[in-house]
């Protein structure tokens, strides 16, 4: 099994993350380790900065609301002081019996005019009584005398016992031509007799009263004791947004609909309150509340004008208030983006520096595993990968040396085995030939014995000349022919032979003494026991489709019994040489063993036989020969 096949086999793991490339694992964990602290730091900075900003904004906004409420309260206090001083002056004028009515009225008007100059924030003053006197610093109000006398303001002041009273801002009878007026009313009491003398109305222009409530980042709402919105300054786009008037979310279980002055809130339990004033929605406490809308955060705070039972509510856009926070988030976003880009670049560089040499090691190791011992790694670095490459080089060189050594030892072993078998073949043939000569001499056939001796000399001259154990097919046939001539002299009446070998295999190499043992086996175990003449045929040809040559030794002797043939074929296939009965076929086994040792197990001999008809022994040799 190759390395790639093993990788494909192991690649079927049920844990796909383990099969991801090393560079992606390094990139993933590097990004994980780097980004988590970075994001955590960014989130913590935003969180703590936002909380600090919220606390700072809350303090500042509450301070702004307090200052605004103090300013409004100061204007109202001026009106109260003005009404009190005016009461004293009017009381003095009426208690001076020597002062004429015309002079008294002139004095009262003069006092009112001076008060407008003295007390800041007062727009006009009206004095009236039940006897028909009506004095005002604003001529336009003279035309509205009847409406003023009949208004609820006068009715409400009758029972106030001289206390300055902040009149309800809604439906003020002194508002005219688009001017909105806020009025402080007081019943004028004679300081000597304690009887009522009339009514003084201190008028203040509402825009001047609440002008300090205008802000670029805040919207302020001033409510009277009846919940009427005196000031409705809308400086933020949230109050112009139809979406807000349709729905605002104050919490997960409530919805808020706002029409500019009044509100409706629906709670999670389904209870609905209609026309709830914003002041009541915020509550009576001074604590602030948060409102979220369209990605912006709004801080709601309130302050009470205790003496006058008014409420001032401020709603501030923290996103505009916290300009530094926006800049900080922008800077953090840019910084984080640059850090991420640099991180990705560093990951790519580091992963490349690590995985590229590892890939070289991987590919080289695959080649080494497949048998290429010439692979060497040339790393210039001295780090762990460079050291690993040098260790690989050392191990590969050692393995190459060991393989060379093992190969040399295997060659020597084969040479020793071949030499041993060859030496066993040579005396075996010599013994049989000497038996022939002895037999001829005993038969008094000295002339034939001489011829056999001469043939024997020629045979050994051809077979023993030269030190090579590998010869050409042409020379091997000559050796075999000499041997057959010797045997024909002995068994002239038993067999004849013929050769049919293609010329194109004559120069193919073959181990010496390959065919002679097979011919000898055919004579002694096939033809010797046949009653009539027999034939030995030696043929050879090329098998182009298999890049090999085959040489066959065929005889028409008695053949081999089926059981015995099966045993021989099994023995040849296993490559073993058995004892006892197999010893008589020593030549066949020795040739097969020599062929296997020299060329490999895919070459050797095969035996086919039909009992009573003959046998065929086939020798296969490679055309292109590289010694195994």
Buried (B, 14 or more C-beta within 10 A) or exposed (E): EEBEEEEEEEEEEEEEEEEEEEBEBBBEEBBEEBBEEBEEEBEEEBEEBBEEBBEEBBEEBBEBBBEBBBBBBEBBBBBBBBBBBBBEBBBBBBEEEEBEEEEBBBBBBEBBEEBBEEBEBBBBBBBBBEEEBBBBBBEEBEEBBEEBBEBEBBEBBEEBEBBBBBBBBEEBBBBBEEBBBBBBBBBBBBBEEEEBBBBBBBBBBBEBBBEBBEBEBBBBBBBBBEBBBBBBBEBBEBBEBEEBEEEBEBEEEEBBBBEBBBBBBBEEEEEEEEEBBBBBBBEEEEEBBEBEBEEBBBBBBBBBBEEBEBBBBBBBBBBBBBEEBEEBBEEBEEEBEEBBEEBBEEBEEBBEEBBEBBBBBEEBBBBBEEEEBEBEBEBEEEEEBBEBBBEBBEEBEEEBEEEEEEEEEEEEEBBEBBEEBBEEBBEBBEEBBEEBBEEBBEEEBEEBBEBBBEBBEBBBEBBEEEEEBBBBBBBBBBBBBBBBBBBBBBBEEBBEBEEEBEEEBBEBBBBBBBBBBBBBBBBBBBBBEBEEEBBBBBBBBBEEEEEBBBBBBBBBBBBBEEEBBEBBBEBBEEEEBBEEEBEEBBBBBBBBBBBBBBBEEEBBBBBBBEBEEBBBBBBBBBBEBEEB
